[in-house]
Amino acid sequence: MTFAYTLYLAGMCSCGHPVKICQHPDNDGWFEAATVICNAQAEIDRITGEEKYKREPGERFVTSYIRPADKPLRALTPDP
């Protein structure tokens, strides 16, 4: 299982698409880009963007999903 996952990762580009697809010269112009907001990353950016913030050696951030059960997400309608 680990070997299969290693092979899978080796074939992926950092953009999240398979290297054989996203780096093929015939696919130039055949991708669309869009921006998305990662709310977990936004929270990290708020903390690290403070002027007094100083990163400690080896410091990493982890986020936890803390939405209360009595505040459910609204259903998103799919794009037509």
The 8 nearest C-alpha neighbors of each residue, nearest first, counted from 0:
[[1, 3, 2, 4, 5, 6, 7, 8],
 [2, 0, 4, 3, 5, 6, 7, 8],
 [1, 3, 5, 4, 0, 6, 7, 8],
 [4, 2, 6, 0, 5, 1, 7, 8],
 [3, 5, 7, 1, 6, 2, 8, 0],
 [6, 4, 2, 8, 7, 3, 1, 9],
 [7, 5, 9, 3, 4, 8, 2, 10],
 [6, 8, 4, 10, 5, 9, 3, 11],
 [9, 7, 11, 5, 10, 6, 4, 12],
 [10, 8, 6, 7, 11, 5, 12, 4],
 [9, 11, 8, 7, 18, 17, 6, 12],
 [12, 10, 17, 8, 18, 9, 16, 15],
 [11, 13, 18, 14, 15, 16, 17, 10],
 [12, 14, 15, 11, 16, 18, 17, 8],
 [15, 13, 12, 16, 11, 21, 17, 18],
 [16, 14, 13, 12, 11, 17, 18, 21],
 [17, 15, 12, 14, 11, 21, 18, 20],
 [16, 18, 11, 19, 20, 10, 12, 21],
 [17, 19, 12, 11, 21, 20, 22, 10],
 [20, 18, 17, 23, 22, 21, 10, 11],
 [21, 19, 18, 17, 23, 22, 16, 26],
 [22, 20, 18, 23, 19, 16, 17, 26],
 [21, 23, 18, 20, 19, 24, 26, 27],
 [22, 24, 20, 25, 26, 21, 19, 27],
 [25, 23, 26, 27, 22, 21, 20, 28],
 [24, 26, 23, 27, 28, 29, 22, 20],
 [27, 25, 29, 24, 23, 28, 21, 20],
 [28, 26, 29, 25, 24, 30, 23, 21],
 [27, 29, 30, 26, 31, 25, 24, 21],
 [30, 28, 26, 27, 31, 25, 21, 20],
 [31, 29, 28, 32, 27, 26, 21, 33],
 [30, 32, 33, 29, 28, 34, 27, 26],
 [33, 31, 30, 34, 35, 29, 28, 14],
 [34, 32, 35, 31, 30, 36, 14, 37],
 [33, 35, 36, 32, 37, 31, 38, 14],
 [36, 34, 37, 33, 38, 32, 40, 41],
 [35, 37, 38, 34, 41, 40, 39, 33],
 [36, 38, 40, 39, 41, 35, 42, 34],
 [37, 39, 41, 40, 36, 42, 43, 35],
 [38, 40, 42, 41, 37, 62, 43, 63],
 [41, 39, 43, 37, 42, 38, 44, 36],
 [42, 40, 38, 44, 39, 43, 45, 37],
 [41, 43, 45, 39, 40, 44, 38, 46],
 [42, 44, 40, 46, 45, 41, 47, 39],
 [43, 45, 41, 47, 42, 46, 48, 40],
 [46, 44, 42, 48, 43, 47, 41, 49],
 [47, 45, 43, 44, 48, 49, 42, 52],
 [46, 48, 44, 49, 45, 52, 43, 53],
 [49, 47, 45, 46, 44, 50, 52, 43],
 [48, 50, 52, 47, 51, 46, 45, 44],
 [49, 51, 52, 48, 47, 53, 46, 45],
 [50, 52, 49, 53, 48, 47, 46, 54],
 [53, 51, 49, 50, 47, 54, 48, 46],
 [54, 52, 55, 51, 47, 50, 49, 56],
 [53, 55, 58, 52, 56, 47, 57, 59],
 [54, 56, 58, 57, 53, 59, 52, 60],
 [57, 55, 58, 54, 59, 53, 60, 52],
 [58, 56, 55, 59, 54, 60, 53, 61],
 [57, 59, 55, 56, 54, 60, 61, 53],
 [60, 58, 57, 61, 55, 54, 56, 43],
 [59, 61, 62, 58, 43, 40, 39, 47],
 [60, 62, 59, 63, 43, 39, 40, 58],
 [61, 63, 39, 60, 64, 43, 40, 42],
 [62, 64, 65, 61, 39, 66, 60, 42],
 [63, 65, 66, 62, 39, 67, 38, 61],
 [64, 66, 63, 67, 68, 62, 70, 39],
 [67, 65, 64, 68, 70, 71, 69, 72],
 [68, 66, 69, 70, 65, 71, 64, 72],
 [69, 67, 70, 71, 66, 65, 72, 64],
 [68, 70, 67, 71, 66, 72, 65, 73],
 [69, 71, 68, 67, 72, 66, 73, 65],
 [72, 70, 69, 68, 73, 67, 66, 74],
 [73, 71, 74, 70, 75, 66, 68, 69],
 [72, 74, 75, 71, 70, 76, 69, 68],
 [75, 73, 72, 76, 71, 77, 70, 78],
 [76, 74, 73, 77, 72, 78, 71, 79],
 [75, 77, 74, 78, 79, 73, 72, 71],
 [78, 76, 79, 75, 74, 73, 72, 35],
 [77, 79, 76, 75, 74, 33, 35, 73],
 [78, 77, 76, 75, 74, 33, 31, 32]]
